[in-house]
Amino acid sequence: MKLEKFKNFRFKVFLVVLIFSFSSVNSWAAIVDTGFVGEDETEIEITRGYAKQPTFPRKAIRLGKEGYVVVEFDIDTDGAVLDPYVVVAVPQGVFERAAIKAVRKWVYESPTYNGQSVKANNVQVKLTFSLN
């Protein structure tokens, strides 16, 4: 009886490791690598210096779910992400937390406009969660 439980446990652990190895290949790409500055909302280019890839939620792996999240945020004069929030999530309630957690850790080069550091507004990125 104990040996049977041990074999079952080993199989479950192997299955979990196998699932995680396939799911770690999720992808993400920017929709807009631009932000807006000033009252006239002039569009400027934004360069990401560091971007942590989001962690694929375990529940989504277990259920075989894929999807995407569009996150919008501002970038401070020092390149820090400010106030990220979800604009769209498909499916809802699955990937939002992982997307926000990753984006909060991103760092951009200081946005500049006319040679001065500025705050960039309304930057949007789409993070795609794919099992393949």
DOKOL-869098 format. One line per field, with one value per residue (C-alpha): x, y, z. Coordinates in steps of 0.1 Angstrom, whole numbers. Example, Ala and Ser with C-alpha at 12.3 -4.5 7.8 and 13.67 -1.06 7.14 Angstrom:
<rs>
xx	[123:137] $
yy	[-45:-11] $
zz	[78:71] $
</rs>
This chain:
<rs>
xx	[0:28:47:17:12:49:47:15:33:63:41:23:56:69:37:40:76:67:39:61:88:64:45:76:77:49:55:48:52:46:16:29:65:54:40:25:38:24:-11:-10:-2:29:39:75:94:100:128:125:157:145:113:106:87:54:49:24:-4:-5:-42:-41:-15:-36:-67:-48:-58:-41:-49:-36:-37:-33:-18:-17:6:27:65:82:111:135:120:99:65:36:1:-3:-38:-56:-73:-84:-80:-90:-101:-110:-98:-69:-38:-43:-24:6:7:5:31:56:49:55:91:98:123:125:152:142:117:130:114:133:164:146:134:97:69:53:16:-7:19:2:17:0:13:4:2:8:14:34] $
yy	[0:25:17:24:58:66:57:79:108:105:106:137:154:145:157:191:195:186:211:239:232:236:266:287:296:322:352:389:418:455:469:504:513:549:573:607:640:674:688:684:647:646:610:599:567:547:522:494:488:458:438:408:381:374:341:318:312:276:274:284:257:231:242:246:283:308:344:380:411:447:469:507:528:559:562:585:608:582:553:537:523:542:530:500:488:463:477:443:407:376:355:376:367:345:364:400:395:380:407:436:420:417:452:468:455:469:498:521:545:580:594:626:653:683:671:671:641:639:617:596:589:562:535:503:468:435:404:372:340:309:273:265] $
zz	[0:9:-22:-44:-27:-33:-70:-73:-56:-78:-109:-96:-90:-124:-140:-122:-132:-168:-168:-155:-180:-209:-194:-187:-224:-221:-243:-240:-264:-263:-280:-277:-269:-267:-241:-241:-225:-219:-223:-260:-255:-277:-284:-274:-277:-245:-241:-217:-197:-176:-180:-158:-176:-158:-140:-155:-129:-116:-119:-155:-162:-145:-165:-197:-201:-223:-228:-226:-205:-217:-189:-189:-167:-165:-164:-139:-148:-134:-155:-128:-136:-119:-112:-135:-141:-163:-194:-209:-198:-217:-200:-170:-136:-146:-156:-142:-110:-127:-153:-128:-105:-134:-149:-115:-116:-150:-154:-184:-195:-184:-208:-225:-245:-259:-239:-205:-184:-184:-171:-198:-196:-210:-219:-228:-231:-240:-222:-239:-218:-240:-230:-261] $
</rs>
